[in-house]
Amino acid sequence: MKGISKYHDNLGGTMFPSTITPQRMASIEDNADRLGLPRIILMENAGNVVSKTMKGLLGGASGKSIVVVAGTGNNGGDGFVAARHLTGEGARVEIILLGTSEEIKTKEASANWNVASNMTESIKITTIHKELPTDVRDRIQGADGIVDAIFGTGMRDVIREPHSTVIDAMNSAAGKKLAVDIPSGLDPSTGEVHDKAFRADLTVSFHQYKVGLVGRKEYTGDVLVEGIGIPPEAEK
Ligand SMILES: NC(=O)c1ccc[n+]([C@@H]2O[C@H](COP(=O)([O-])OP(=O)(O)OC[C@H]3O[C@@H](n4cnc5c(N)ncnc54)[C@H](OP(=O)(O)O)[C@@H]3O)[C@@H](O)[C@H]2O)c1
């Protein structure tokens, strides 16, 4: 794939790199924090990777319209960072937050939301609380690129609204689709889809291949695994 250095064709079989559970990933992030690496730096690195990957997927970001659909967890935080980086690539960027800014769960995601919200000339911000307005649906479906930052390893139970309707709108869009860490709706531990899930052209997963991605190409598309600066000592 043009512009993308390494990716795995997610067909199953023996070619997979080693996988990681969401629980193990969380403990590695805790260890990195204890080593003095703040989570906000990991989020910055993750968002930068997403931006570069989207640029590769689109064959260049300049002048392209990119919609980042974000949830209120750290997956959404990665999306806020990616949106900022994509503006630097000359893209026309919109963040669609599924929820209110008060519902953003972590201080790292909140900090990056605040930056994005202050970028009033380069990022369009839309928040959706209940139904998906027609004009927002149209912008999702007309975008050159769609970033799924709704939820990653923190997904639980049945997908609520408006998330469920928005995933349908994203799936029926024509633009290139990129999932952040894991497609929203895919169980990060088992790969099960209880109701529906985002169908990506490409999933960029951080640090290590999340176990739920294995053999789920219809949802993940190709899978790219990228480092986000976690020290090897954090693996212990
Ligand atoms: N921590 C780090 O250092 C770090 C480093 C790199 C990347 N990341 C990113 O962070 C992600 C994990 O972040 P996270 O633990 O905050 O979890 P998350 O994947 O962002 O998901 C949690 C969010 O999704 C919502 N949610 C969960 N299930 C839902 C459902 N069924 N319907 C609607 N909303 C639902 C939660 O809201 P409720 O709580 O209200 O249900 C919460 O806002 C990773 O996948 C990765 O992308 C983190």
The ligand as an SDF file (V2000), in Angstrom:
LIG
                    3D

 48 52  0  0  0  0  0  0  0  0999 V2000
   -3.6930    4.9140   27.8740 N   0  0  0  0  0  0  0  0  0  0  0  0
   -2.7220    5.0230   27.0080 C   0  0  0  0  0  0  0  0  0  0  0  0
   -1.5890    5.2920   27.3870 O   0  0  0  0  0  0  0  0  0  0  0  0
   -2.9910    4.8550   25.5450 C   0  0  0  0  0  0  0  0  0  0  0  0
   -1.9040    4.8180   24.7090 C   0  0  0  0  0  0  0  0  0  0  0  0
   -2.1520    4.6990   23.3630 C   0  0  0  0  0  0  0  0  0  0  0  0
   -3.4200    4.5740   22.8770 C   0  0  0  0  0  0  0  0  0  0  0  0
   -4.4980    4.5710   23.7210 N   0  0  0  0  0  0  0  0  0  0  0  0
   -5.8430    4.4910   23.1500 C   0  0  0  0  0  0  0  0  0  0  0  0
   -6.7960    4.3840   24.1490 O   0  0  0  0  0  0  0  0  0  0  0  0
   -7.7220    3.3360   23.8330 C   0  0  0  0  0  0  0  0  0  0  0  0
   -8.3040    2.8190   25.1020 C   0  0  0  0  0  0  0  0  0  0  0  0
   -8.8920    3.9400   25.7460 O   0  0  0  0  0  0  0  0  0  0  0  0
   -9.9820    3.8110   26.8950 P   0  0  0  0  0  0  0  0  0  0  0  0
   -9.5610    2.7530   27.8450 O   0  0  0  0  0  0  0  0  0  0  0  0
  -10.2440    5.1820   27.3890 O   0  0  0  0  0  0  0  0  0  0  0  0
  -11.2290    3.2100   26.1480 O   0  0  0  0  0  0  0  0  0  0  0  0
  -11.9010    3.5910   24.7350 P   0  0  0  0  0  0  0  0  0  0  0  0
  -11.5140    2.5170   23.7980 O   0  0  0  0  0  0  0  0  0  0  0  0
  -11.6680    4.9990   24.3830 O   0  0  0  0  0  0  0  0  0  0  0  0
  -13.4420    3.3550   25.1100 O   0  0  0  0  0  0  0  0  0  0  0  0
  -14.0210    3.9530   26.2450 C   0  0  0  0  0  0  0  0  0  0  0  0
  -15.0730    4.9460   25.8080 C   0  0  0  0  0  0  0  0  0  0  0  0
  -16.0480    4.3060   24.9920 O   0  0  0  0  0  0  0  0  0  0  0  0
  -17.3230    4.4200   25.5910 C   0  0  0  0  0  0  0  0  0  0  0  0
  -18.0300    3.1670   25.3740 N   0  0  0  0  0  0  0  0  0  0  0  0
  -17.6270    1.9320   25.7480 C   0  0  0  0  0  0  0  0  0  0  0  0
  -18.5190    1.0070   25.3440 N   0  0  0  0  0  0  0  0  0  0  0  0
  -19.5090    1.6920   24.7300 C   0  0  0  0  0  0  0  0  0  0  0  0
  -20.7170    1.2940   24.1130 C   0  0  0  0  0  0  0  0  0  0  0  0
  -21.0950    0.0090   24.0510 N   0  0  0  0  0  0  0  0  0  0  0  0
  -21.5010    2.2410   23.5430 N   0  0  0  0  0  0  0  0  0  0  0  0
  -21.1460    3.5420   23.5700 C   0  0  0  0  0  0  0  0  0  0  0  0
  -20.0150    3.9920   24.1670 N   0  0  0  0  0  0  0  0  0  0  0  0
  -19.2030    3.0650   24.7390 C   0  0  0  0  0  0  0  0  0  0  0  0
  -17.0660    4.6970   27.0580 C   0  0  0  0  0  0  0  0  0  0  0  0
  -18.1470    5.4120   27.6050 O   0  0  0  0  0  0  0  0  0  0  0  0
  -18.8270    4.9000   28.9750 P   0  0  0  0  0  0  0  0  0  0  0  0
  -17.7100    4.7740   29.9830 O   0  0  0  0  0  0  0  0  0  0  0  0
  -19.8140    5.9880   29.2780 O   0  0  0  0  0  0  0  0  0  0  0  0
  -19.4510    3.5810   28.6300 O   0  0  0  0  0  0  0  0  0  0  0  0
  -15.7930    5.5260   26.9980 C   0  0  0  0  0  0  0  0  0  0  0  0
  -16.0670    6.8820   26.7270 O   0  0  0  0  0  0  0  0  0  0  0  0
   -6.9170    2.3560   23.0220 C   0  0  0  0  0  0  0  0  0  0  0  0
   -7.7130    1.5470   22.1840 O   0  0  0  0  0  0  0  0  0  0  0  0
   -6.0190    3.2900   22.2370 C   0  0  0  0  0  0  0  0  0  0  0  0
   -6.6840    3.7380   21.0800 O   0  0  0  0  0  0  0  0  0  0  0  0
   -4.2750    4.6920   25.0600 C   0  0  0  0  0  0  0  0  0  0  0  0
  1  2  1  0
  2  3  2  0
  2  4  1  0
  4  5  1  0
  4 48  2  0
  5  6  2  0
  6  7  1  0
  7  8  2  0
  8  9  1  0
  8 48  1  0
  9 10  1  0
  9 46  1  0
 10 11  1  0
 11 12  1  0
 11 44  1  0
 12 13  1  0
 13 14  1  0
 14 15  2  0
 14 16  1  0
 14 17  1  0
 17 18  1  0
 18 19  2  0
 18 20  1  0
 18 21  1  0
 21 22  1  0
 22 23  1  0
 23 24  1  0
 23 42  1  0
 24 25  1  0
 25 26  1  0
 25 36  1  0
 26 27  1  0
 26 35  1  0
 27 28  2  0
 28 29  1  0
 29 30  1  0
 29 35  2  0
 30 31  1  0
 30 32  2  0
 32 33  1  0
 33 34  2  0
 34 35  1  0
 36 37  1  0
 36 42  1  0
 37 38  1  0
 38 39  2  0
 38 40  1  0
 38 41  1  0
 42 43  1  0
 44 45  1  0
 44 46  1  0
 46 47  1  0
M  CHG  2   8   1  16  -1
M  END
$$$$
